[in-house]
Amino acid sequence: MILAGDIGGTKTVLSLLHREPNGVLTCFQEQTYLSQQYPKFDDILKVFLPVDVAIESACFGVAGPVVNQRCHTTNLPWLLDASALKIKLGASKVKLLNDLEAMALGMLYLPEDDLIELNPNAETQTGNIAVIAAGTGLGEAILYWDGYKHHPIATEGGHSDFAAQNDQQDLLLAYLRKQTPEHVSYERILSGIGFSHLYDFLCEQGFTPCSDVPDNNSGIDRNAVISKLGVAGDDACCAEAVKLFVALYGAEAGNLALKSMATGGVYIGGGIGPKILPVLQNKYFMDAFKGKGRFEPLLSKLSVKLSLNPRTPLIGAINYFAI
């Protein structure tokens, strides 16, 4: 049996499968758990796994840096150790992947109808692929092309320095430095909480606050409210916040494409993209993506695809030992 998991700070999804000799996968059970309700990952395994099940291989995408096959999860008090899991599961093969590394691998297995092309001028090319995903945080990964197949590479690029590109963004950077003077990263903006940062910045710059946006202590997800009102165009400040978010998302996706020389294209994952799809499909994202001076001709031809499948990291974990 194959055990695969997508382990995040909010939820953990586990899947138990069998691969036939012809490669066809059969899922025996799949379950989602609220991660915060369990003191450690082993507690979820105990609930999920059937008695006396024989695990041949296990792979887990984990939200946190994986070093020497050990991971202290970023937003949970969990420690995952591949060697310990190998003993516990009695499996011959166990692998821990960074969650974006798993997502990157999963992108290779998605059907075309799970993907939306954002670049109308895209040309099919081979080469490295860049993967970027805004959700609870900002994740980035690379699929390295060796001439025959792709290999996933984890990064922590979402924590790199935010670079302002125009007068408005200069003011934004100065505003964010007041909030976090030690470091302003792209993740401060390109994540769920980023909508609040952008909205509050715009209010400080003179936009009229929206009466429908709750304050930070309301207990309501104000980021979801801001993005929903902005996408619908129901409020000028929220609409400007989403527009700015999309432009910054495009700019950082273009940065990652340049750093990885992603001639094979860019995949966008994470939970935010599908929710703001109408704005991603306008000019703001692609203009910022390709707006790199002398390298605009290169970037203007790259494929940029948005994944609509929330199971992409799990799909990557399921297929890791098949690559």
Residue, then its C-alpha position, 0 to 999 in steps of 0.5 A: m500500500i502507498l501512504a501519502g499526505d499533505i500536512g499543513g498548519t490548518k489541515t492534514v490530508l492523508s490518502l491510502l492507495h494501491r498501485e496496480p502493475n499497470g500503474v493505475l492507482t486505487c484509493f482505499q481511503e482518504q481523510t482530512y483532519l484539522s491539524q491543530q486538534y492533534p498534539k503530534f502527527d503520530d496521533i493522526l496516523k493512529v486514527f487514520l491507518p487500518v489495523d495491520v495495514a502493510i505500507e510499502s512506501a510513504c511520502f508526505g508534503v509538509a508545510g515547513p523546511v525539510v532538512n536531512q529528512r526532518c521537519h519542524t512544521t512552521n505553524l504546528p508544534w510537530l516534528l516529523d522524522a523520516s527515519a522514525l516514520k520508516i520504523k513506525l510504518g514498517a515501510s521500505k521507503v519514506k520521504l518528506l517533501n516541502d509542501l511546495e516541492a510536493m505541489a510542484l511534482g503534483m502539477l506534472y500529473l494534472p489534466e489540462d482541464d485543471l489548469i487555466e492559461l493566463n498568458p494568451n501569447a504563451e508558446t510551448q517550450t521545454g525546460n525548467i518550470a517555476v511554481i509559486a503559490a499564495g495561500t496562508g503563506l507564499g511558497e515557491a519551488i522549481l522543477y528542474w529539467d535534466g533533458y529527460k524529466h523534471h525533478p522538484i526542488a524546494t525553496e524558501g523564496g517566498h521569504s525573499d525581500f520585497a522589491a518596490q517597482n513604482d511610486q505607489q510600491d515605494l510608499l507601500l514598502a515604507y509603510l510595511r517597514k513600520q510594521t516589520p522593520e526587521h524584514v519586509s518579505y513578499e510573503r507579508i503581501l502575497s498571502g492571506i493576511g496580505f489583503s489586510h496589509l494592502y487595504d490598510f495601506l491604501c486607507e492610510q493613503g487616502f482611500t475611503p474605508c469600506s464599512d463592510v470590512p471588519d476590523n482586525n479584532s472582529g473574529i471575521d476573516r477580513n482578508a476574505v471580505i476584502s478580496k471578495l468585495g475587490v473581485a466583485g468591484d463592490d468597493a473602490c479600496c478593496a478593488e485597488a487592494v486586489k489589483l495591487f495584490v495581483a500586480l505584485y503576484g505577477a511581478e514575483a512570479g516573473n522574478l522566480a521565472l527569471k531566477s529559475m530560467a523557467t522556459g518550461g513555464v510557470y505554474i500558480g498554485g495555492g488557495i488564493g488564485p482561483k478565488i481572484l481568477p477574474v482579476l488574475q485574467n486582466k492585464y495587471f498580472m501579466d504586465a507585471f510578470k513580463g515587465k522586466g526591461r530587456f527580458e520582456p521578450l523572453l517572459s512574454k512567451l512563457s506559459v503561465k498556468l493556474s491550477l484549480n485543483p486543491r489536491t495538487p500537493l497530495i497528488g505530488a506525494i502520491n506519485y513521488f516514488a513513481i518518478 
